Amino acid sequence: MVPNSFGTVDFNSIMELTDQNFDQTINSGEKLILVDFFAVWCEPCSILGPILEKVAGEFSNDITFYKVNLDQAPLAAQKFGVDRIPTVILFNKGKAVSGFTGALPEQNVRDWLKNVVKK
């Protein structure tokens, strides 16, 4: 649980990646992989995190959701030029294919995911 100005948020249902397992994880699997780059001190991240937690179940057949804490895994973020958070990147077989920066409303996130799954 992460306390912030919006209350307490549970970020535990999406697995967290590290610098050590990032490359192997995004290069494996048959499904698309979504990575949320965040920091616990980032208020927009604390807004987007629960939205991703909520929609992850809806898209679990097509997308595997992960998160990367910039403070604990800076190399993974640097590799993809993440300089603002939250940043979400969608990977297909290790290649970044789509993404967005900032905290989007839930419906916008859901619509974006529906669109990328259709491709």
Order of alpha helices (4+ residues) and beta strands (2+ residues): beta-beta-beta-alpha-beta-alpha-beta-alpha-beta-beta-alpha
